[in-house]
Amino acid sequence: MKIILAAPRGFCAGVNMAVQSLELALNHFGPPIYVYHEIVHNQHVVQTFEGKGAVFVNSLEEIPTDSTVLFSAHGVSPEIRRVAKERRLNAIDATCPLVTKVHLEAIKFAKEHYTIVLIGHEGHDEVIGTMGEAPEAIVLVEDTVDVDALSFSPDTKLAYLTQTTLSVDDANRIIQRLKDRFPWIVGPPKEDICYATQNRQEAVRLLCDQADVVVVLGSQNSSNSQRLRELAQESNRPAYLVDGPQDLDATLFQRGQKVLITAGASAPELVVQNTIQWLKDHFDATVEEQVVRKEEVYFPLPKVLRAIVAKS
């Protein structure tokens, strides 16, 4: 067996920042550190931090007053920030700057009296946070069918924004349908889908033709990981989205196959290497890494944690 190892893959700059933030908060303040929603959408990361004393909650009411809470990479709404302040929580904001960019765009468009069409997945943490910035001004669409159901008069000021982790192709199709139906609609100065999402999708798109099977490392609730699996399937390749080798079965593979391995932006490199080792053990696999694009993006830690690092 030959493994084609896609690069870039795995952790993006936003995930790195959020993970480092939680690690540092645990070391400095000590457990428990409460985290509003999963720090990132990856079960390996979540379970590892639970073992270190992180407590993941879906409501701030679960957190004792005067405790430390960390907001995840996906961002939160102004209402969550207000409740955190009301409950005297020491809040550390580990929101990815690219998500913050979308929040600021929503605020700007709403102040200018635009109706905002947000392209994203209902119920996703990022979408909930973005819509919370201007709930009265935002309409959510998930596909072109939703776009076709919209009705706006030509005098309605319209703008669109997108969730950062969407399929580039899917988002472009929806944006094009919006422009076809509402030619006066405007978008953000710079597209919202994050660099890491685009780069990982590009790598799968370019490398799929060399592979017989595709393995995507990531969790089922990871939007960007799901898009990688879907991209591979669109290329008519069997594609499996798994948290790690424990989710694989040897009957899925055959000796002599070429297996493309990639990882979503919230999947750690450790699970990639564990999966490679599993394929080596079962199929005597060799590895060839193929670099499609280099990434050198870095996001600084939240201000409160930078101050802690500076003092240490």
N, C-alpha and C positions, 0 to 999 in steps of 0.2 A: 504494500500500500504506500501511496505517496500523499503526504499532507501538504496542501497549499495553504500557508498561513498568511492571512490577509493583514496588511498594514496600510493605514492605521486601523486600530481596533481597540475595544475596551475603554477604560476611563477617559473621559474628556476633562478639560480644565475645570469646568463647573463642578463635576463630581469629585475630582481631586480636592478642590477647595472645601467642599462640604464635608467630605470624609476626614480631611485633616482638621477641620474645625471641630468636629465631634471628638476626635481623638485628643486634641489639645484641651478641650473643655473638660473631658473626663479626667485627664491628668492633672489639670490645674484646680478645678473645683471639687473633684471627686464625685463618685456616683452617689445617688442617681442623677443623671442628666436626662431631662425629659426632652423628647423630640416630637414635634407636632407632625404627624404622619411619618411615613418611612423616610429616612434620610435620603435615600435614593431607591428606585424600584429594583432592588436586587435582594433575593432571599439570603444569599451567602453573606452579604455585607450586613444586613439587618440582624441575622442570627449571631454573627461575630460580635457586633456591638452590644447585643443583649447580654452576651456572656461577660462583657466588660462593665455592665451596669447601666447601659442606656435603657430608657423606658419609652417605648413608642406609644403615642396616644392619638386618638382621633377627635378628642375634645379637650379644650383647655380646662374644663371643669374637673377633669381627672387629675389635674396637677395641683398639689398643695401650694397655697400662697407663699410668696417669697422664695420659690424654687427657681432653678435655672431651666429655661426652655430654649431649644434650638429650632429655628424654622428651617425646613428642609430646602434642598436645591430647587424644588419646584415652585417655591414662593407661596405667599399667603395674601389674603385680602386685607384691606384696611380695618375691617371689623375684627379680624383676629388680632391685629396689633392693638386695637382699642381694648379688647377684652384682656389681653395679656397685661397691659398697663393697669387696668382696673384691678386685676388680681395680684398686682405688685410682683409680677414675674420678671426675673432677670433674663431678658430676651436677647438671644444671639441670632442674628439674621444671616443664614448661609445660603440665601437665594442666589442662584446663578445670575451673573450680570446680564446674560442674554435674555433671561426671563424678565429681569427688572426692566430691560429695554422695552419689551412688549407692554409691560404695565405702564410705563411712562408715556408710550405712544397712545395707549387707551385713554389716559388722563388728558393728554393734549387734545386728541380728537373730540372727546366729550366736552371739554371746555369750549371748543369752537363749534359746538352744537351739531356735530356729525352723529348720524346713526352708524354704529360700528358693526360690521359683519365679522364675527370671529370664526375662523376656520379651525376646528379642533374636535376632540373627542369628549362627548358629554361625560361628566363625572371624573375626568382626569384632574389630578391635583393642580396642575398648572392652569388649566382652563377655569377651574373654580376660583383660583386666586385672581386671574386676569379679569374675569367677569365681575368680581367683587369691587374692582376699582370704579366701575361706572355701570352698575346693573341695569339702570333705567335706559342706558344708551346702547347696550350690546345685544345683538342677536347671534345665536350660535348656529352654525351649519356644519354638518359632518360630511356631506357629499353633494353631488350635483342635483340630486333629487330634492334636497333641502333648498338649494338655490332656486330651483324652478318653482318652489312653493312660495317664494318671497314676492311681496308686492309693494313697490315704492313708486311714488310719483316723481317726475323729473325734477321737481323743486326740492326734493329731499337730499340733503347733504349726506353723501355716503362715503364710508371708508372701510377698508378691510385690514384685518390683522390675522396672523396665524400662530397656532401652537408651535413651539420651537422644534418638536420632535417628530413632525409629520413626514410621510413619504414626500420627497420633492415632486415626483411625478403626479401623485394624487393632488397635492396642494396646487400645482400649476394648472391641472385640469379644472379644479374648482374655481381658481382665480380667473381663468379664461371664461368660464361660464358666467361668472359675475360680471366681467367686462362686456360680454356679449349682451347680457340682459340689461345692464345698467352702465352704459358707456362712460358716464360721468364719475364713476366710482374712483376713488384715489386710494393708494396704498402707502405703506411706510416708506421713508426715504431709502432705507436699506432693508432687504428681505429679512423676515423674522426667523426662518428655519436655521438652526444653528450650524456653524461650520462643521462640528463633529458629526452631526447627523448626516449632513451632505457627504462628507468624506467617507464615512463608513458605507453609505449607500453606493457611492461611486466605486469603491473597491469591490463590493459584491457584484455590481453590474459588469465591471471589466474582467473579473476573474472567474465568473460563473461558467463561462464556456469551456474552461480548462478542467472542470470538475464533474464527477459523476454524482456526488452527494455533497450537500452543504450542511454544516453544523454551525448553528448560531448559539453562542453562549449568552444567556440572559434569562430574566424571569418573565413569566407569562404576563405580568402587569406592567412590563416595560414597553412603552409605546414604540420607542425607536428600535428595540430588538425585534418586535413583531414586524415592523416594516422591513427589516433585513430578511426575515424568513419569507415574507410575501414576495419580495424582489426575486429571491432565488426560485420560488415556485413559479413566478411569471416567466422565468427562463427555462421552465419545464425540468427542473431538477428536484429530486426529493430533498426536502429541507426540514431540519428538526431544530426547534428552539428548546434548549434545555438549560437547567441551572448548573449542570456539571455532569461528569461521567456516570454518576449514580443513576442518571435518568436515561442512559443509553442501553441498548441491547445489541449484542454481537450479531444478531440475525439481521440487523439493519444494514450491515456492510458485507462486502466480499473482498477477499484478497485480490490485489491487483488494481483496486479502484483508486481514483484520485478524489480526495476529500478536502473540500475547501472549509477552513475553520475561520470564523470571525467572532466578534463579541460586541454586544451593544455598549453604549456609552456609560452604562452603570455596572458593567460586569468586570470584576477584578482579573488581573492577569494570572493570578494563582489558579483560577478555575480553568483558564485556557491551557495552562501548562499541565494541570492534572488530566485534562481531556486528551491532550497529546500523548501523555504517558500511558493512558488507558489504551489508546489505539496502537501505540508501540508494543505494549504487552500482548495485545490480542492479535495484531496483524503485522507485527514486525515493521511498522510504518517508519518512513523517513520523512524529514521535514524540509520544506523550502519556503522561506519567507519571501513574499513579493510585496514590495513597497510601492503603493500607488501614489501616495502623497505624504509629505512630512508635515508633522504638526509641532509647533513650538509656542502654543498659546499658554499663557499663565494668568490666573486670576488671583489677586491678593486675598488674604484672609480677612474676615470681618474686622472692623476697626478695633473693637474691644479685645480681640485675640491678638492682633498685631501689637497692641500695647503690652500684652502679657509676654509675648515673645521678646520684645525689645528690652524688657526688664530682666529677663532670665539670662 
